[in-house]
Amino acid sequence: GQGIVVTGESRPLLERNFCLGNDRDGILVQGQATPSLEGNRCEGNQGFGLRFSQEGGGQARGNRCSGNDRGDLRVEDQAKPKIEKSH
C-alpha cells in the first residue's frame, strides 16, 4: 500500500521518515491536508515518491525522492504545495 497518507484537513509535521519500497506512493497528501514535510526519504516506491493530490498543500523542504517507478514528485488536481529544493 501507501507509505504515509495525509488526508482530510490535517496539518501534521512529518520529519525524517523513511518511505522505501512501498507498493504505491511514498507519501501521499490529499484532500485539504497541509502538512510540513521535512527531511523525508521516499525511494524505490512503485508509485511516486511524493504526491500531492486534490487540494493538498503544505510545505515540503529538504526531502529526498529518487528511484520511484512513476516519478519522484507529482502535483495534480488543484494541489498547491510550497516545495523547496533539497540541499
C-alpha positions as CSV (number, residue, x, y, z in Angstrom):
1,G,0.0,0.0,0.0
2,Q,0.9,3.6,0.5
3,G,3.8,4.6,2.8
4,I,2.2,7.6,4.5
5,V,-1.2,9.1,3.7
6,V,-2.1,12.6,5.0
7,T,-5.8,13.4,4.3
8,G,-8.8,15.5,5.4
9,E,-7.8,18.8,6.9
10,S,-4.8,17.5,8.9
11,R,-1.7,19.6,9.3
12,P,1.0,17.3,10.8
13,L,4.7,17.7,10.9
14,L,6.4,14.7,9.1
15,E,10.1,14.8,9.7
16,R,12.9,12.3,8.8
17,N,10.6,9.4,7.8
18,F,11.8,6.6,5.5
19,C,9.2,5.6,2.9
20,L,11.1,2.9,0.9
21,G,9.8,0.2,-1.4
22,N,6.1,0.7,-1.0
23,D,3.6,-0.8,-3.4
24,R,2.2,2.7,-4.2
25,D,3.4,6.2,-3.2
26,G,6.0,7.0,-0.5
27,I,4.0,10.0,0.8
28,L,0.5,11.0,-0.5
29,V,-1.0,14.3,0.6
30,Q,-4.7,14.7,-0.4
31,G,-8.0,16.3,0.5
32,Q,-7.3,19.7,2.1
33,A,-4.3,18.5,4.1
34,T,-1.4,20.9,4.6
35,P,1.4,19.1,6.3
36,S,5.0,20.2,6.8
37,L,7.3,17.6,5.2
38,E,10.9,18.0,6.2
39,G,13.9,15.7,5.5
40,N,11.9,12.6,4.5
41,R,13.3,9.9,2.2
42,C,11.0,8.4,-0.5
43,E,12.9,5.9,-2.6
44,G,12.2,2.8,-4.6
45,N,8.4,3.1,-4.4
46,Q,6.2,1.6,-7.1
47,G,4.2,4.8,-7.4
48,F,5.5,8.4,-6.8
49,G,7.9,9.3,-4.1
50,L,5.9,12.4,-3.0
51,R,2.4,13.1,-4.4
52,F,0.1,16.0,-3.8
53,S,-3.5,15.4,-4.9
54,Q,-6.9,17.1,-4.8
55,E,-6.4,20.3,-2.8
56,G,-3.5,19.1,-0.8
57,G,-0.9,21.7,0.1
58,G,1.5,22.5,2.8
59,Q,5.3,22.7,2.7
60,A,7.9,20.2,1.5
61,R,11.5,21.1,2.4
62,G,14.7,19.0,2.1
63,N,13.1,15.7,1.1
64,R,14.9,13.1,-0.9
65,C,12.9,11.3,-3.6
66,S,14.7,9.0,-6.1
67,G,14.3,5.8,-7.9
68,N,10.5,5.7,-7.8
69,D,8.7,3.9,-10.6
70,R,6.2,6.5,-11.6
71,G,8.3,9.6,-10.8
72,D,9.8,11.3,-7.7
73,L,7.3,14.2,-7.4
74,R,3.8,14.7,-8.7
75,V,1.4,17.7,-8.1
76,E,-2.0,17.1,-9.5
77,D,-5.6,18.4,-9.5
78,Q,-5.8,21.7,-7.5
79,A,-2.9,21.0,-5.1
80,K,-0.7,24.0,-4.3
81,P,2.2,22.9,-2.1
82,K,5.3,25.0,-1.4
83,I,8.3,22.9,-2.5
84,E,11.8,23.8,-1.6
85,K,14.8,22.2,-3.2
86,S,16.7,19.5,-1.2
87,H,20.3,20.5,-0.3
